[in-house]
Amino acid sequence: MDSYSIQLENFEGPLDLLLHLIKKNEMDIYDIPMAAITEQYLAILDTMKTLNLDLAGEFLLMAATLLHIKSKQLLPKIVEEDLEEEEDDPRAELVRRLLEYQKYKEVSLTLDHKPQLGRDVFARVAPQPEVLEEAEAGFVAVGLFDLLEALREVLKENPEQLVHEVNMEQLSVTDRINAILSALQGKESVAFVDLFSDGLKRNEVIVTFLALLELVKLHLVRFMQNVHHGTIWLFPAVVIDENEELDVGDDALGYS
């Protein structure tokens, strides 16, 4: 599969990823378990590399920072009789940055819910009927990092093959997009894992996931959960009638 890059607005950076992992695992931000947080952070980065997503340098720098802090914690502490002050916690600077980032993020979310002239005007990217107005009752939106973790679980069920297979068939993100839209026709929702349950090969899993990211970017679907860290459901963001054929072409995706 060729290299493929995609950028989403909610892909905010390494501090956002760290806060996501801390919140998900109910960790104390003032007492971060560095071994666990580093392992999970690197696992997410490995999944991003599998997708050929462009990794910004700041993500790699944070990975190096986490490994550095983890290694410093493993070193034996030097005790000197004449030294009364305790050695600084190597996590202190990271905690300060996380708290500052969290504060500004909460403020930005508050401001984002306030009215803004011209913000809620969207250009149509496909011939679609009426847009759904409200989120499904009891469901909350799922972020990109939750999706990456869900993809990790899918990839565990589809391990990478050691034998290289030459296949002339080109996988198409556009074809997978239209297949997903067809699967949603006449349905209220589809479970995330069900999109990968037809014996897909590892490269087909990756292309399917990239197609889902494109659909989110095109505002055609939404990912929702009604249980914290529970099943992720794919909802159409537009009404897709079972008798209507909704086709997305390469021009809508910006491909030549």
BELCORLIN-V163255 format. One record per residue. N is the residue number from 1. RES is the residue in one letter. PSI is psi in whole degrees, 0 to 359 (* if undefined). Layout:
N;RES;PSI, N;RES;PSI
This chain:
1;M;136, 2;D;159, 3;S;140, 4;Y;131, 5;S;147, 6;I;144, 7;Q;133, 8;L;151, 9;E;328, 10;N;11, 11;F;85, 12;E;335, 13;G;179, 14;P;324, 15;L;323, 16;D;320, 17;L;317, 18;L;316, 19;L;322, 20;H;314, 21;L;322, 22;I;317, 23;K;317, 24;K;318, 25;N;6, 26;E;47, 27;M;156, 28;D;117, 29;I;338, 30;Y;351, 31;D;66, 32;I;125, 33;P;102, 34;M;324, 35;A;314, 36;A;315, 37;I;324, 38;T;317, 39;E;316, 40;Q;322, 41;Y;314, 42;L;327, 43;A;320, 44;I;317, 45;L;323, 46;D;322, 47;T;320, 48;M;322, 49;K;324, 50;T;325, 51;L;356, 52;N;27, 53;L;142, 54;D;118, 55;L;119, 56;A;152, 57;G;331, 58;E;329, 59;F;318, 60;L;323, 61;L;319, 62;M;322, 63;A;317, 64;A;322, 65;T;316, 66;L;317, 67;L;323, 68;H;314, 69;I;317, 70;K;317, 71;S;323, 72;K;325, 73;Q;334, 74;L;340, 75;L;143, 76;P;140, 77;K;136, 78;I;120, 79;V;122, 80;E;132, 81;E;323, 82;D;354, 83;L;108, 84;E;328, 85;E;139, 86;E;151, 87;E;139, 88;D;144, 89;D;123, 90;P;346, 91;R;350, 92;A;314, 93;E;321, 94;L;317, 95;V;318, 96;R;316, 97;R;319, 98;L;318, 99;L;319, 100;E;316, 101;Y;317, 102;Q;320, 103;K;312, 104;Y;328, 105;K;318, 106;E;321, 107;V;318, 108;S;324, 109;L;323, 110;T;315, 111;L;327, 112;D;335, 113;H;355, 114;K;152, 115;P;143, 116;Q;123, 117;L;125, 118;G;356, 119;R;320, 120;D;42, 121;V;122, 122;F;141, 123;A;141, 124;R;133, 125;V;353, 126;A;155, 127;P;89, 128;Q;155, 129;P;203, 130;E;146, 131;V;139, 132;L;136, 133;E;316, 134;E;150, 135;A;151, 136;E;141, 137;A;132, 138;G;359, 139;F;149, 140;V;155, 141;A;149, 142;V;134, 143;G;173, 144;L;322, 145;F;326, 146;D;320, 147;L;320, 148;L;322, 149;E;323, 150;A;322, 151;L;323, 152;R;318, 153;E;322, 154;V;318, 155;L;332, 156;K;328, 157;E;351, 158;N;71, 159;P;153, 160;E;134, 161;Q;137, 162;L;334, 163;V;127, 164;H;125, 165;E;125, 166;V;121, 167;N;121, 168;M;347, 169;E;127, 170;Q;125, 171;L;136, 172;S;123, 173;V;320, 174;T;317, 175;D;319, 176;R;324, 177;I;311, 178;N;330, 179;A;321, 180;I;318, 181;L;322, 182;S;322, 183;A;334, 184;L;345, 185;Q;128, 186;G;7, 187;K;151, 188;E;325, 189;S;165, 190;V;136, 191;A;140, 192;F;314, 193;V;334, 194;D;339, 195;L;349, 196;F;19, 197;S;9, 198;D;33, 199;G;35, 200;L;144, 201;K;166, 202;R;317, 203;N;329, 204;E;326, 205;V;316, 206;I;316, 207;V;322, 208;T;318, 209;F;318, 210;L;323, 211;A;322, 212;L;320, 213;L;321, 214;E;319, 215;L;323, 216;V;317, 217;K;329, 218;L;1, 219;H;35, 220;L;338, 221;V;164, 222;R;145, 223;F;131, 224;M;157, 225;Q;144, 226;N;358, 227;V;136, 228;H;121, 229;H;27, 230;G;204, 231;T;135, 232;I;130, 233;W;141, 234;L;118, 235;F;140, 236;P;135, 237;A;353, 238;V;159, 239;V;118, 240;I;103, 241;D;141, 242;E;340, 243;N;359, 244;E;138, 245;E;109, 246;L;111, 247;D;132, 248;V;123, 249;G;175, 250;D;331, 251;D;327, 252;A;335, 253;L;354, 254;G;18, 255;Y;155, 256;S;*
